[in-house]
Amino acid sequence: MKPVEIYTTPYCGFCHAAKRLLKSKGVSFSEVDVAREPNRRAEMMQRANGGRTVPQIFIGDTHVGGCDELYALEQAGKLDPLLAEA
């Protein structure tokens, strides 16, 4: 399974929803709290092609986007193959 990284803040409902989906699928992920580590926000924005909002989700080298995009991948049946790609 590819590594999953998610940039979040503790008060973001969309962040919690995205993490809940990943956890329900048994996906482990690393989390970067940009509220606690504000210097990492610039890193997030660079990796996310200017994306300023959280969550910003990465699966391997692929920038998924935010919570809505993650759920759209799941609805379309494309999340599991993306996670499993070698």
Biopython code that builds the backbone (N, CA, C, O; Angstrom):
import numpy as np
from Bio.PDB.StructureBuilder import StructureBuilder

atoms = [
    (1, "MET", "N", (0.840, -1.181, 0.000)),
    (1, "MET", "CA", (0.000, 0.000, 0.000)),
    (1, "MET", "C", (0.882, 1.240, 0.000)),
    (1, "MET", "O", (1.903, 1.297, 0.685)),
    (2, "LYS", "N", (0.469, 2.222, -0.776)),
    (2, "LYS", "CA", (1.234, 3.463, -0.856)),
    (2, "LYS", "C", (1.120, 4.247, 0.444)),
    (2, "LYS", "O", (0.113, 4.147, 1.145)),
    (3, "PRO", "N", (2.150, 5.029, 0.772)),
    (3, "PRO", "CA", (2.049, 5.878, 1.963)),
    (3, "PRO", "C", (1.024, 6.991, 1.728)),
    (3, "PRO", "O", (0.921, 7.549, 0.635)),
    (4, "VAL", "N", (0.283, 7.289, 2.773)),
    (4, "VAL", "CA", (-0.738, 8.335, 2.707)),
    (4, "VAL", "C", (-0.353, 9.421, 3.700)),
    (4, "VAL", "O", (-0.024, 9.137, 4.851)),
    (5, "GLU", "N", (-0.397, 10.677, 3.240)),
    (5, "GLU", "CA", (-0.085, 11.813, 4.095)),
    (5, "GLU", "C", (-1.234, 12.805, 3.979)),
    (5, "GLU", "O", (-1.739, 13.067, 2.888)),
    (6, "ILE", "N", (-1.636, 13.347, 5.115)),
    (6, "ILE", "CA", (-2.750, 14.285, 5.135)),
    (6, "ILE", "C", (-2.383, 15.490, 5.994)),
    (6, "ILE", "O", (-1.965, 15.353, 7.144)),
    (7, "TYR", "N", (-2.549, 16.661, 5.415)),
    (7, "TYR", "CA", (-2.329, 17.917, 6.132)),
    (7, "TYR", "C", (-3.669, 18.335, 6.719)),
    (7, "TYR", "O", (-4.675, 18.383, 6.011)),
    (8, "THR", "N", (-3.680, 18.636, 8.012)),
    (8, "THR", "CA", (-4.934, 18.901, 8.719)),
    (8, "THR", "C", (-4.792, 20.061, 9.702)),
    (8, "THR", "O", (-3.713, 20.619, 9.904)),
    (9, "THR", "N", (-5.935, 20.395, 10.304)),
    (9, "THR", "CA", (-5.978, 21.210, 11.512)),
    (9, "THR", "C", (-6.961, 20.509, 12.451)),
    (9, "THR", "O", (-7.839, 19.783, 11.985)),
    (10, "PRO", "N", (-6.827, 20.713, 13.768)),
    (10, "PRO", "CA", (-7.677, 19.968, 14.698)),
    (10, "PRO", "C", (-9.144, 20.372, 14.667)),
    (10, "PRO", "O", (-9.989, 19.592, 15.107)),
    (11, "TYR", "N", (-9.480, 21.544, 14.171)),
    (11, "TYR", "CA", (-10.848, 22.038, 14.211)),
    (11, "TYR", "C", (-11.559, 21.936, 12.862)),
    (11, "TYR", "O", (-12.594, 22.571, 12.658)),
    (12, "CYS", "N", (-11.016, 21.152, 11.953)),
    (12, "CYS", "CA", (-11.553, 21.033, 10.592)),
    (12, "CYS", "C", (-12.425, 19.778, 10.473)),
    (12, "CYS", "O", (-11.929, 18.656, 10.573)),
    (13, "GLY", "N", (-13.725, 19.983, 10.259)),
    (13, "GLY", "CA", (-14.643, 18.858, 10.108)),
    (13, "GLY", "C", (-14.338, 18.002, 8.894)),
    (13, "GLY", "O", (-14.490, 16.781, 8.939)),
    (14, "PHE", "N", (-13.906, 18.636, 7.800)),
    (14, "PHE", "CA", (-13.560, 17.881, 6.596)),
    (14, "PHE", "C", (-12.328, 17.005, 6.838)),
    (14, "PHE", "O", (-12.226, 15.904, 6.296)),
    (15, "CYS", "N", (-11.399, 17.500, 7.653)),
    (15, "CYS", "CA", (-10.216, 16.703, 8.006)),
    (15, "CYS", "C", (-10.638, 15.452, 8.768)),
    (15, "CYS", "O", (-10.162, 14.351, 8.491)),
    (16, "HIS", "N", (-11.536, 15.637, 9.727)),
    (16, "HIS", "CA", (-12.013, 14.496, 10.517)),
    (16, "HIS", "C", (-12.742, 13.497, 9.635)),
    (16, "HIS", "O", (-12.574, 12.289, 9.805)),
    (17, "ALA", "N", (-13.555, 13.982, 8.687)),
    (17, "ALA", "CA", (-14.285, 13.088, 7.786)),
    (17, "ALA", "C", (-13.321, 12.305, 6.899)),
    (17, "ALA", "O", (-13.511, 11.108, 6.684)),
    (18, "ALA", "N", (-12.293, 12.968, 6.387)),
    (18, "ALA", "CA", (-11.315, 12.281, 5.535)),
    (18, "ALA", "C", (-10.566, 11.220, 6.329)),
    (18, "ALA", "O", (-10.365, 10.103, 5.851)),
    (19, "LYS", "N", (-10.155, 11.569, 7.540)),
    (19, "LYS", "CA", (-9.432, 10.591, 8.375)),
    (19, "LYS", "C", (-10.346, 9.421, 8.738)),
    (19, "LYS", "O", (-9.898, 8.276, 8.798)),
    (20, "ARG", "N", (-11.624, 9.707, 8.978)),
    (20, "ARG", "CA", (-12.584, 8.647, 9.320)),
    (20, "ARG", "C", (-12.711, 7.658, 8.159)),
    (20, "ARG", "O", (-12.742, 6.447, 8.378)),
    (21, "LEU", "N", (-12.785, 8.172, 6.921)),
    (21, "LEU", "CA", (-12.877, 7.285, 5.760)),
    (21, "LEU", "C", (-11.624, 6.419, 5.648)),
    (21, "LEU", "O", (-11.716, 5.206, 5.460)),
    (22, "LEU", "N", (-10.465, 7.040, 5.762)),
    (22, "LEU", "CA", (-9.223, 6.275, 5.662)),
    (22, "LEU", "C", (-9.134, 5.209, 6.753)),
    (22, "LEU", "O", (-8.747, 4.072, 6.486)),
    (23, "LYS", "N", (-9.492, 5.581, 7.982)),
    (23, "LYS", "CA", (-9.447, 4.616, 9.093)),
    (23, "LYS", "C", (-10.432, 3.474, 8.861)),
    (23, "LYS", "O", (-10.127, 2.322, 9.169)),
    (24, "SER", "N", (-11.621, 3.786, 8.316)),
    (24, "SER", "CA", (-12.628, 2.743, 8.082)),
    (24, "SER", "C", (-12.142, 1.729, 7.053)),
    (24, "SER", "O", (-12.598, 0.585, 7.037)),
    (25, "LYS", "N", (-11.216, 2.152, 6.195)),
    (25, "LYS", "CA", (-10.656, 1.257, 5.186)),
    (25, "LYS", "C", (-9.377, 0.579, 5.667)),
    (25, "LYS", "O", (-8.752, -0.181, 4.928)),
    (26, "GLY", "N", (-8.989, 0.863, 6.924)),
    (26, "GLY", "CA", (-7.783, 0.256, 7.471)),
    (26, "GLY", "C", (-6.501, 0.867, 6.936)),
    (26, "GLY", "O", (-5.444, 0.237, 6.976)),
    (27, "VAL", "N", (-6.590, 2.086, 6.437)),
    (27, "VAL", "CA", (-5.431, 2.768, 5.848)),
    (27, "VAL", "C", (-4.700, 3.543, 6.939)),
    (27, "VAL", "O", (-5.295, 4.374, 7.625)),
    (28, "SER", "N", (-3.420, 3.269, 7.090)),
    (28, "SER", "CA", (-2.621, 4.071, 8.015)),
    (28, "SER", "C", (-2.114, 5.287, 7.249)),
    (28, "SER", "O", (-1.872, 5.225, 6.043)),
    (29, "PHE", "N", (-1.958, 6.385, 7.965)),
    (29, "PHE", "CA", (-1.529, 7.623, 7.320)),
    (29, "PHE", "C", (-0.717, 8.434, 8.299)),
    (29, "PHE", "O", (-0.836, 8.288, 9.516)),
    (30, "SER", "N", (0.115, 9.297, 7.737)),
    (30, "SER", "CA", (0.823, 10.267, 8.572)),
    (30, "SER", "C", (0.073, 11.583, 8.450)),
    (30, "SER", "O", (-0.447, 11.936, 7.392)),
    (31, "GLU", "N", (0.035, 12.289, 9.558)),
    (31, "GLU", "CA", (-0.735, 13.529, 9.627)),
    (31, "GLU", "C", (0.184, 14.684, 9.980)),
    (31, "GLU", "O", (1.018, 14.581, 10.879)),
    (32, "VAL", "N", (0.021, 15.785, 9.258)),
    (32, "VAL", "CA", (0.759, 17.005, 9.541)),
    (32, "VAL", "C", (-0.265, 18.048, 9.975)),
    (32, "VAL", "O", (-1.092, 18.486, 9.175)),
    (33, "ASP", "N", (-0.207, 18.439, 11.232)),
    (33, "ASP", "CA", (-1.123, 19.449, 11.777)),
    (33, "ASP", "C", (-0.513, 20.825, 11.511)),
    (33, "ASP", "O", (0.432, 21.234, 12.185)),
    (34, "VAL", "N", (-1.064, 21.537, 10.520)),
    (34, "VAL", "CA", (-0.495, 22.828, 10.150)),
    (34, "VAL", "C", (-0.854, 23.928, 11.151)),
    (34, "VAL", "O", (-0.322, 25.035, 11.064)),
    (35, "ALA", "N", (-1.743, 23.639, 12.093)),
    (35, "ALA", "CA", (-2.009, 24.603, 13.172)),
    (35, "ALA", "C", (-0.873, 24.553, 14.195)),
    (35, "ALA", "O", (-0.451, 25.585, 14.717)),
    (36, "ARG", "N", (-0.388, 23.349, 14.475)),
    (36, "ARG", "CA", (0.729, 23.190, 15.413)),
    (36, "ARG", "C", (2.079, 23.468, 14.765)),
    (36, "ARG", "O", (3.025, 23.900, 15.423)),
    (37, "GLU", "N", (2.149, 23.210, 13.462)),
    (37, "GLU", "CA", (3.388, 23.411, 12.723)),
    (37, "GLU", "C", (3.127, 24.359, 11.556)),
    (37, "GLU", "O", (3.137, 23.933, 10.402)),
    (38, "PRO", "N", (2.891, 25.647, 11.845)),
    (38, "PRO", "CA", (2.515, 26.586, 10.776)),
    (38, "PRO", "C", (3.567, 26.722, 9.679)),
    (38, "PRO", "O", (3.238, 27.091, 8.551)),
    (39, "ASN", "N", (4.810, 26.434, 9.992)),
    (39, "ASN", "CA", (5.853, 26.494, 8.969)),
    (39, "ASN", "C", (5.661, 25.425, 7.894)),
    (39, "ASN", "O", (6.228, 25.537, 6.807)),
    (40, "ARG", "N", (4.878, 24.402, 8.178)),
    (40, "ARG", "CA", (4.621, 23.333, 7.201)),
    (40, "ARG", "C", (3.520, 23.706, 6.201)),
    (40, "ARG", "O", (3.344, 23.023, 5.192)),
    (41, "ARG", "N", (2.769, 24.799, 6.480)),
    (41, "ARG", "CA", (1.694, 25.219, 5.570)),
    (41, "ARG", "C", (2.258, 25.576, 4.193)),
    (41, "ARG", "O", (1.658, 25.234, 3.175)),
    (42, "ALA", "N", (3.395, 26.254, 4.153)),
    (42, "ALA", "CA", (4.013, 26.609, 2.866)),
    (42, "ALA", "C", (4.391, 25.343, 2.101)),
    (42, "ALA", "O", (4.221, 25.274, 0.884)),
    (43, "GLU", "N", (4.896, 24.355, 2.807)),
    (43, "GLU", "CA", (5.229, 23.062, 2.192)),
    (43, "GLU", "C", (3.973, 22.436, 1.599)),
    (43, "GLU", "O", (3.986, 21.948, 0.469)),
    (44, "MET", "N", (2.878, 22.454, 2.377)),
    (44, "MET", "CA", (1.607, 21.895, 1.917)),
    (44, "MET", "C", (1.150, 22.604, 0.646)),
    (44, "MET", "O", (0.763, 21.956, -0.327)),
    (45, "MET", "N", (1.197, 23.915, 0.657)),
    (45, "MET", "CA", (0.726, 24.683, -0.493)),
    (45, "MET", "C", (1.559, 24.414, -1.736)),
    (45, "MET", "O", (1.027, 24.348, -2.845)),
    (46, "GLN", "N", (2.858, 24.259, -1.553)),
    (46, "GLN", "CA", (3.721, 23.957, -2.686)),
    (46, "GLN", "C", (3.385, 22.572, -3.251)),
    (46, "GLN", "O", (3.250, 22.403, -4.463)),
    (47, "ARG", "N", (3.254, 21.604, -2.375)),
    (47, "ARG", "CA", (2.944, 20.240, -2.824)),
    (47, "ARG", "C", (1.561, 20.153, -3.452)),
    (47, "ARG", "O", (1.332, 19.359, -4.365)),
    (48, "ALA", "N", (0.622, 20.992, -2.947)),
    (48, "ALA", "CA", (-0.766, 20.946, -3.401)),
    (48, "ALA", "C", (-1.039, 21.952, -4.518)),
    (48, "ALA", "O", (-2.192, 22.310, -4.760)),
    (49, "ASN", "N", (0.006, 22.409, -5.196)),
    (49, "ASN", "CA", (-0.143, 23.352, -6.305)),
    (49, "ASN", "C", (-0.955, 24.582, -5.905)),
    (49, "ASN", "O", (-1.840, 25.026, -6.637)),
    (50, "GLY", "N", (-0.636, 25.121, -4.735)),
    (50, "GLY", "CA", (-1.280, 26.344, -4.267)),
    (50, "GLY", "C", (-2.489, 26.128, -3.378)),
    (50, "GLY", "O", (-3.072, 27.095, -2.888)),
    (51, "GLY", "N", (-2.878, 24.875, -3.157)),
    (51, "GLY", "CA", (-4.034, 24.595, -2.305)),
    (51, "GLY", "C", (-3.796, 25.115, -0.892)),
    (51, "GLY", "O", (-2.806, 24.761, -0.252)),
    (52, "ARG", "N", (-4.712, 25.961, -0.407)),
    (52, "ARG", "CA", (-4.549, 26.594, 0.899)),
    (52, "ARG", "C", (-5.391, 25.940, 1.987)),
    (52, "ARG", "O", (-5.096, 26.076, 3.174)),
    (53, "THR", "N", (-6.429, 25.238, 1.584)),
    (53, "THR", "CA", (-7.371, 24.692, 2.559)),
    (53, "THR", "C", (-6.934, 23.309, 3.018)),
    (53, "THR", "O", (-6.182, 22.620, 2.329)),
    (54, "VAL", "N", (-7.408, 22.920, 4.172)),
    (54, "VAL", "CA", (-7.175, 21.574, 4.675)),
    (54, "VAL", "C", (-8.500, 20.819, 4.632)),
    (54, "VAL", "O", (-9.566, 21.425, 4.740)),
    (55, "PRO", "N", (-8.436, 19.516, 4.476)),
    (55, "PRO", "CA", (-7.237, 18.709, 4.336)),
    (55, "PRO", "C", (-6.660, 18.777, 2.923)),
    (55, "PRO", "O", (-7.355, 19.087, 1.955)),
    (56, "GLN", "N", (-5.390, 18.482, 2.843)),
    (56, "GLN", "CA", (-4.728, 18.212, 1.568)),
    (56, "GLN", "C", (-4.181, 16.800, 1.706)),
    (56, "GLN", "O", (-3.402, 16.512, 2.614)),
    (57, "ILE", "N", (-4.592, 15.930, 0.807)),
    (57, "ILE", "CA", (-4.321, 14.500, 0.936)),
    (57, "ILE", "C", (-3.424, 14.045, -0.212)),
    (57, "ILE", "O", (-3.641, 14.383, -1.376)),
    (58, "PHE", "N", (-2.414, 13.270, 0.157)),
    (58, "PHE", "CA", (-1.478, 12.719, -0.819)),
    (58, "PHE", "C", (-1.417, 11.209, -0.629)),
    (58, "PHE", "O", (-1.275, 10.711, 0.487)),
    (59, "ILE", "N", (-1.527, 10.495, -1.742)),
    (59, "ILE", "CA", (-1.365, 9.041, -1.733)),
    (59, "ILE", "C", (-0.161, 8.757, -2.611)),
    (59, "ILE", "O", (-0.212, 8.908, -3.831)),
    (60, "GLY", "N", (0.921, 8.343, -1.971)),
    (60, "GLY", "CA", (2.182, 8.225, -2.704)),
    (60, "GLY", "C", (2.555, 9.593, -3.233)),
    (60, "GLY", "O", (2.578, 10.562, -2.475)),
    (61, "ASP", "N", (2.846, 9.690, -4.510)),
    (61, "ASP", "CA", (3.190, 10.967, -5.134)),
    (61, "ASP", "C", (1.973, 11.687, -5.708)),
    (61, "ASP", "O", (2.102, 12.773, -6.272)),
    (62, "THR", "N", (0.794, 11.086, -5.566)),
    (62, "THR", "CA", (-0.424, 11.650, -6.142)),
    (62, "THR", "C", (-1.106, 12.596, -5.175)),
    (62, "THR", "O", (-1.395, 12.231, -4.035)),
    (63, "HIS", "N", (-1.363, 13.814, -5.631)),
    (63, "HIS", "CA", (-2.132, 14.775, -4.839)),
    (63, "HIS", "C", (-3.607, 14.504, -5.112)),
    (63, "HIS", "O", (-4.103, 14.752, -6.211)),
    (64, "VAL", "N", (-4.296, 13.995, -4.106)),
    (64, "VAL", "CA", (-5.715, 13.667, -4.242)),
    (64, "VAL", "C", (-6.553, 14.937, -4.199)),
    (64, "VAL", "O", (-7.517, 15.077, -4.952)),
    (65, "GLY", "N", (-6.186, 15.856, -3.322)),
    (65, "GLY", "CA", (-6.979, 17.059, -3.100)),
    (65, "GLY", "C", (-7.499, 17.044, -1.682)),
    (65, "GLY", "O", (-6.776, 16.702, -0.747)),
    (66, "GLY", "N", (-8.756, 17.418, -1.525)),
    (66, "GLY", "CA", (-9.350, 17.490, -0.202)),
    (66, "GLY", "C", (-10.306, 16.345, 0.080)),
    (66, "GLY", "O", (-10.282, 15.309, -0.584)),
    (67, "CYS", "N", (-11.140, 16.558, 1.072)),
    (67, "CYS", "CA", (-12.092, 15.541, 1.522)),
    (67, "CYS", "C", (-13.079, 15.168, 0.416)),
    (67, "CYS", "O", (-13.342, 13.986, 0.193)),
    (68, "ASP", "N", (-13.624, 16.164, -0.273)),
    (68, "ASP", "CA", (-14.601, 15.876, -1.329)),
    (68, "ASP", "C", (-13.993, 15.007, -2.418)),
    (68, "ASP", "O", (-14.634, 14.077, -2.907)),
    (69, "GLU", "N", (-12.764, 15.307, -2.796)),
    (69, "GLU", "CA", (-12.101, 14.510, -3.829)),
    (69, "GLU", "C", (-11.825, 13.087, -3.349)),
    (69, "GLU", "O", (-11.936, 12.134, -4.120)),
    (70, "LEU", "N", (-11.465, 12.948, -2.068)),
    (70, "LEU", "CA", (-11.230, 11.615, -1.504)),
    (70, "LEU", "C", (-12.504, 10.783, -1.555)),
    (70, "LEU", "O", (-12.481, 9.624, -1.969)),
    (71, "TYR", "N", (-13.624, 11.383, -1.131)),
    (71, "TYR", "CA", (-14.901, 10.670, -1.154)),
    (71, "TYR", "C", (-15.354, 10.382, -2.587)),
    (71, "TYR", "O", (-15.966, 9.344, -2.842)),
    (72, "ALA", "N", (-15.061, 11.281, -3.518)),
    (72, "ALA", "CA", (-15.416, 11.043, -4.919)),
    (72, "ALA", "C", (-14.654, 9.841, -5.469)),
    (72, "ALA", "O", (-15.215, 9.024, -6.200)),
    (73, "LEU", "N", (-13.369, 9.739, -5.113)),
    (73, "LEU", "CA", (-12.598, 8.556, -5.526)),
    (73, "LEU", "C", (-13.214, 7.289, -4.956)),
    (73, "LEU", "O", (-13.319, 6.280, -5.653)),
    (74, "GLU", "N", (-13.616, 7.333, -3.704)),
    (74, "GLU", "CA", (-14.234, 6.169, -3.061)),
    (74, "GLU", "C", (-15.538, 5.805, -3.770)),
    (74, "GLU", "O", (-15.777, 4.635, -4.070)),
    (75, "GLN", "N", (-16.377, 6.800, -4.036)),
    (75, "GLN", "CA", (-17.674, 6.568, -4.710)),
    (75, "GLN", "C", (-17.479, 5.968, -6.100)),
    (75, "GLN", "O", (-18.260, 5.121, -6.534)),
    (76, "ALA", "N", (-16.437, 6.412, -6.791)),
    (76, "ALA", "CA", (-16.168, 5.943, -8.150)),
    (76, "ALA", "C", (-15.434, 4.603, -8.176)),
    (76, "ALA", "O", (-15.176, 4.055, -9.248)),
    (77, "GLY", "N", (-15.097, 4.074, -6.993)),
    (77, "GLY", "CA", (-14.384, 2.806, -6.938)),
    (77, "GLY", "C", (-12.914, 2.930, -7.310)),
    (77, "GLY", "O", (-12.275, 1.938, -7.661)),
    (78, "LYS", "N", (-12.372, 4.145, -7.235)),
    (78, "LYS", "CA", (-10.991, 4.364, -7.647)),
    (78, "LYS", "C", (-10.016, 4.520, -6.483)),
    (78, "LYS", "O", (-8.804, 4.558, -6.694)),
    (79, "LEU", "N", (-10.535, 4.613, -5.248)),
    (79, "LEU", "CA", (-9.644, 4.829, -4.114)),
    (79, "LEU", "C", (-8.815, 3.588, -3.808)),
    (79, "LEU", "O", (-7.600, 3.686, -3.637)),
    (80, "ASP", "N", (-9.448, 2.429, -3.737)),
    (80, "ASP", "CA", (-8.706, 1.202, -3.421)),
    (80, "ASP", "C", (-7.604, 0.920, -4.443)),
    (80, "ASP", "O", (-6.480, 0.609, -4.049)),
    (81, "PRO", "N", (-7.893, 1.019, -5.743)),
    (81, "PRO", "CA", (-6.797, 0.799, -6.715)),
    (81, "PRO", "C", (-5.665, 1.817, -6.566)),
    (81, "PRO", "O", (-4.496, 1.467, -6.726)),
    (82, "LEU", "N", (-6.002, 3.072, -6.262)),
    (82, "LEU", "CA", (-4.966, 4.077, -6.077)),
    (82, "LEU", "C", (-4.092, 3.748, -4.875)),
    (82, "LEU", "O", (-2.871, 3.897, -4.926)),
    (83, "LEU", "N", (-4.725, 3.299, -3.793)),
    (83, "LEU", "CA", (-3.975, 2.928, -2.595)),
    (83, "LEU", "C", (-3.087, 1.713, -2.853)),
    (83, "LEU", "O", (-1.994, 1.609, -2.297)),
    (84, "ALA", "N", (-3.552, 0.804, -3.688)),
    (84, "ALA", "CA", (-2.841, -0.464, -3.897)),
    (84, "ALA", "C", (-1.765, -0.392, -4.965)),
    (84, "ALA", "O", (-0.887, -1.254, -5.000)),
    (85, "GLU", "N", (-1.803, 0.616, -5.845)),
    (85, "GLU", "CA", (-0.824, 0.689, -6.923)),
    (85, "GLU", "C", (0.600, 0.623, -6.383)),
    (85, "GLU", "O", (0.935, 1.224, -5.361)),
    (86, "ALA", "N", (1.418, -0.123, -7.102)),
    (86, "ALA", "CA", (2.823, -0.240, -6.679)),
    (86, "ALA", "C", (3.677, 0.732, -7.436)),
    (86, "ALA", "O", (4.888, 0.786, -7.222)),
]
sb = StructureBuilder()
sb.init_structure("model")
sb.init_model(0)
sb.init_chain("A")
sb.init_seg("    ")
for serial, (resi, resn, name, xyz) in enumerate(atoms, 1):
    if name == "N":
        sb.init_residue(resn, " ", resi, " ")
    sb.init_atom(name, np.array(xyz, "f"), 0.0, 1.0, " ", f" {name:<3s}", serial, name[0])
structure = sb.get_structure()
